[in-house]
Amino acid sequence: MPHVSALFSRFSFTWALISLIWLIPLAFFFLNRWDQDLAPVDRTYLLRAQTCKASYREQDAQDRCLLIMELEHFQSRSIMTANRVLACAAPPLIGLGLLVYLRRRRSQGRSRGKGQSS
C-alpha cells in the first residue's frame, strides 16, 4: 500500500495549500476592514455613555452605568475578534481534524491487519 500513503501525503499537502489560500486573504480582508467594522460599535458606546451621563445625576450611578457600557463595549470587540478568528481558522481546522482522523483510522486498520495475520 505505498501508493495510498503517497496519495494521503498529496491530499494533506493539497489541504494545507487550500487552507493557506483560504486563511491569508480572509485574514487580510478582516484586518483591512477592522476600523470600518468597529466604528458602529464605538458610536454605540459613545451614545450610551452620553445617555448614562444625562440620565443619572449622582456620580456613583453614572460610574456604574459607564462601567456597564465599558463592559458591553469590550464584549462587542471580543465577539468581533472571535468571529473573525473562527471564520479564518474553522475550515482549515476542520480539514486538519479530518486528516488526523483518517490517518489514525488508517494506522489502526494496518495494526489490526498485522495482528490478525500473526
C-alpha positions as CSV (number, residue, x, y, z in Angstrom):
1,M,0.0,0.0,0.0
2,P,2.7,2.6,-0.7
3,H,0.6,4.4,-3.2
4,V,-2.1,5.0,-0.5
5,S,0.5,6.7,1.7
6,A,1.7,8.9,-1.2
7,L,-1.9,9.7,-2.1
8,F,-2.6,10.6,1.5
9,S,0.5,12.8,1.7
10,R,-0.5,14.6,-1.6
11,F,-4.0,15.1,-0.1
12,S,-2.5,16.5,3.1
13,F,-0.3,18.9,1.1
14,T,-3.3,20.0,-1.0
15,W,-5.4,20.6,2.0
16,A,-2.6,22.7,3.6
17,L,-2.3,24.7,0.4
18,I,-6.1,25.3,0.2
19,S,-6.1,26.3,3.9
20,L,-3.5,28.9,3.3
21,I,-5.3,30.2,0.2
22,W,-8.5,30.5,2.5
23,L,-6.8,31.9,5.6
24,I,-4.4,34.6,4.2
25,P,-6.8,36.6,2.0
26,L,-9.6,36.4,4.5
27,A,-7.4,37.5,7.4
28,F,-6.1,40.4,5.2
29,F,-9.7,41.4,4.4
30,F,-10.7,41.3,8.1
31,L,-7.7,43.3,9.1
32,N,-8.3,45.9,6.4
33,R,-12.0,46.3,7.5
34,W,-11.4,46.3,11.2
35,D,-11.7,50.1,11.7
36,Q,-14.8,50.3,9.5
37,D,-16.5,47.4,11.3
38,L,-15.6,48.8,14.7
39,A,-16.9,52.3,14.0
40,P,-20.6,51.4,14.7
41,V,-19.6,49.7,17.9
42,D,-17.7,52.7,19.0
43,R,-20.5,55.1,18.1
44,T,-23.0,53.0,20.1
45,Y,-20.7,53.0,23.1
46,L,-20.3,56.8,22.9
47,L,-24.0,57.4,22.6
48,R,-24.8,55.1,25.5
49,A,-22.1,56.7,27.6
50,Q,-23.6,60.1,27.0
51,T,-27.0,58.7,27.9
52,C,-25.5,57.5,31.2
53,K,-24.2,60.9,32.0
54,A,-27.5,62.5,31.0
55,S,-29.8,60.0,32.8
56,Y,-28.1,59.8,36.2
57,R,-27.2,62.8,38.3
58,E,-25.4,61.0,41.1
59,Q,-21.7,60.3,40.3
60,D,-21.9,56.7,41.7
61,A,-24.9,55.9,39.4
62,Q,-23.0,57.4,36.4
63,D,-19.9,55.4,37.2
64,R,-21.9,52.1,37.4
65,C,-23.7,52.9,34.2
66,L,-20.4,53.8,32.4
67,L,-18.8,50.6,33.8
68,I,-21.6,48.5,32.3
69,M,-21.2,50.4,29.0
70,E,-17.4,49.7,29.0
71,L,-18.0,46.0,29.6
72,E,-20.5,45.9,26.8
73,H,-18.0,47.7,24.5
74,F,-15.3,45.2,25.5
75,Q,-17.7,42.3,24.9
76,S,-18.6,43.6,21.4
77,R,-15.0,43.9,20.4
78,S,-14.2,40.5,21.8
79,I,-17.1,38.9,19.8
80,M,-15.9,40.7,16.7
81,T,-12.4,39.3,17.1
82,A,-13.6,35.8,17.9
83,N,-16.0,35.7,14.9
84,R,-13.2,36.7,12.6
85,V,-10.7,34.2,14.0
86,L,-13.3,31.5,13.7
87,A,-14.2,32.5,10.1
88,C,-10.5,32.3,9.2
89,A,-9.5,29.2,11.2
90,A,-12.5,26.9,11.2
91,P,-12.4,25.4,7.7
92,P,-8.6,24.7,7.9
93,L,-9.0,23.2,11.4
94,I,-12.0,21.1,10.3
95,G,-9.8,19.7,7.5
96,L,-6.9,19.1,9.8
97,G,-9.2,17.2,12.2
98,L,-10.4,15.1,9.3
99,L,-6.9,14.4,8.2
100,V,-5.9,13.3,11.7
101,Y,-9.0,11.1,12.0
102,L,-8.3,9.4,8.6
103,R,-4.6,8.9,9.5
104,R,-5.5,7.3,12.8
105,R,-8.1,5.2,11.2
106,R,-5.7,4.0,8.5
107,S,-3.0,3.3,11.1
108,Q,-5.4,1.3,13.3
109,G,-6.5,-0.7,10.3
110,R,-2.9,-1.6,9.5
111,S,-2.2,-2.6,13.1
112,R,-5.4,-4.8,13.1
113,G,-4.3,-6.4,9.9
114,K,-0.9,-7.2,11.2
115,G,-2.4,-8.7,14.5
116,Q,-4.8,-10.9,12.6
117,S,-2.1,-12.3,10.2
118,S,0.3,-13.3,13.0
